[in-house]
Amino acid sequence: MRDEGRLWVSAGVASECGPRAENQDFAGVYLGTEIERAGRGMVAALADGVSGGKGGRIAAELAVASLLDGYFTQSDTIGVAAAVNRVMAPYNRWLSAMGRSEAMAHCATTFTTLVLRGRRAHVCHVGDSRAWLLRDGHLSQITKDHTHSHPDRRHILLRALGLEEELRLDHHEIALAEHDRLLLTSDGVHGVLSARKIEKILSQRQSAEADAQALATAALDAGGQDNASALVLDVVSLPAMGHDAIAGDLARLPILPPPEAGESVDGFRLESILSDGRYTRLFRATDTADGAEVVIKFPKPTLLSESGARSAFTRELLIGSRVSSPFVGGAIPVSLERQTRLYGVQPFYDGQTLEERMKAPIALDEALGIAVGLTRAVAALHRQGIIHRDIKPENVILPREGGLKLVDLGVARLPRIEDFTGDEIPGTPSYLAPEMFSGEAGSEESDQFALGVTLWRLFARVWPYGEAEAFSRPRFREAAPPSRTRPELPGWLDAVLLRAVAIQPQDRFGDVVELLRALEGGAAVERTPLRKPALIERHPVAFWKGVSALLFAALIAVLVWK
């Protein structure tokens, strides 16, 4: 899989005192070291000291400082919310106790923090400071104010740091996307500026620092009488998706019976059924959010175990989003907020499968191009330690605009990832290598065998060892050269295909890259129309039998003449 990306953001903070005598807001950001970002992530926080008590500025500043100092000392084996709570709960108890003293009577502060870890943002919140998300030009409020519901009493806090001895933090989790903008504001900003005005300022997409300052300034210019603070985080890049994270997301989704054409699921309009297999049902669909054509795959829970279904969809999403190759099909992640059941979304490739294409004759030159592209697809997977395990013409798409896509990655074998159970090891009998019938779970050698069978069918239009029925085992014996059924095939291609489908794994190519070189090397000299091979090349036994018969006839003629 391609190199791991990294989590990186651009941050900007602005805090203006306004007409108040003292600025009781405090905001801070810590982007962390490379090691800290990989383990615990990045942290931003904003606190607004309650003006009705003493020490509001102290309460706010110490709240942010306590989090930034203590969060990165927590074990990265516990969740973000638990780590934040472990740091802030003792501080809350201390602040609550100080609020009963003369020096800091009734001190309290709102508190909202953003923790960015992996491909997720975690929001922990108490009080009426707010967290926001700007995505695709639309601003949404993440947090809910802990204030009195009556319009005339909305300035009264029901929860904040220091108001109660026991800390109660709200926790929200968001799946991030690159170019997201995250925002924290004190009520001196959002109490004056409407959500529409905030959205307009953030949508200007200046630097994070400039837009944070623009928000604070706009609040004061609009007549704000409070401190005005804003903290902006721009998501620049995200790490590649990990298996555990994807599996965790999909584990919460129910597995339901597959829908029918004409229905809509989570904003995807299911136009028509593309295939209805034993374990899954595929639809051509339209994403009503942007009009894009996609393919959606639903599991069939009555035939595939729950663990098998989740494992398959996790693998397909992981590989499709991380393997960078023009010859391997992709995957489209769906946000946690949108997806309500288990399914997978893929790009729609307008074309036909290789199986469909092979129903009509394929010129040798075109077949060579398909063979090279498919072998490159398998090589791209193998470079990342991924074994496809179900290479066959039905899983190869030939888009109308050209090229090739190897799809159906849900049964792939991944390095260091738990495999399917024994009775769910995938594959199609006619393409399975001999060793897989003896318990092999899939290897580069078995992938090469399936690729070889696919290419054999592409060039010779038959199976090297015959077509096997489901749940049956082919008879593996020495295969006749593919030119036996298609005489115009060159001798070098006979040798390549015979080696790729060798019965013993050690007799095959060392890897598919070696197979690719053999195909490309032979194709380079076979781009012109080929002569029909001589009879001695096509049928050497018949040739020598004919020669012997002619010699015998000549001998008889000579004896008679004598």
Secondary structure, DSSP 8 states (H G I E B T S, - for coil): -------EEEEEEEEE-TTSSS--EEEEEE---HHHHHHT-EEEEEEEB-TTSTTHHHHHHHHHHHHHHHGGGS-TTS-HHHHHHHHHHHHHHHHHHHTTSSTTTT--B-EEEEEEETTEEEEEEESS-EEEEEETTEEEE-----B-SSGGGTTSBSS-BTTBSS---EEEEEE--TT-EEEEE-HHHHTTS-HHHHHHHHTT---HHHHHHHHHHHHHHTT--S-EEEEEEEEEE-----HHHHHHHHHTS-------TT-EETTEEEEEEEEE-SSEEEEEEEETTT--EEEEEEE-TTTS-HHHHHHHHHHHHHHHHH---TTB-------TTT--S--EEEE---EEEHHHHTTS---HHHHHHHHHHHHHHHHHHHHTT-B----SGGGEEEETTS--EE---TT-B-TTS----GGG----GGG--GGGGGT----HHHHHHHHHHHHHHHHHSS-TT----TT----------GGGTSTTS-HHHHHHHHHHT-SSGGGS-SSHHHHHHHHHHHHHT--S------HHHH-HHHHHHHHHHHHHHHHHHHHHH-
